[in-house]
């Protein structure tokens, strides 16, 4: 068995985290992660 779905989610979160230098607080980062997860 593979965990491709989980690895994909982790990869997307890491990409958001790398580009998260402009986020002023954790709430904005959390919102961005949830939006990305729901729309993709």
Residue, then its C-alpha position, 0 to 999 in steps of 0.5 A: x500500500x502507498x500513502x500517496x494522498x497523504x504525501x501529496x497533502x504534506x507536499x502542498x502544506x510544505x509549499x504553502x509554508x515555504x511561501x508563508x513569509x508574508x503571513x502575519x499570523x498563524x490564523x492566516x496560514x491556517x486559512x490558506x491551508x484549509x482553502x487549498x485543501x478544500x478547493x483542490 
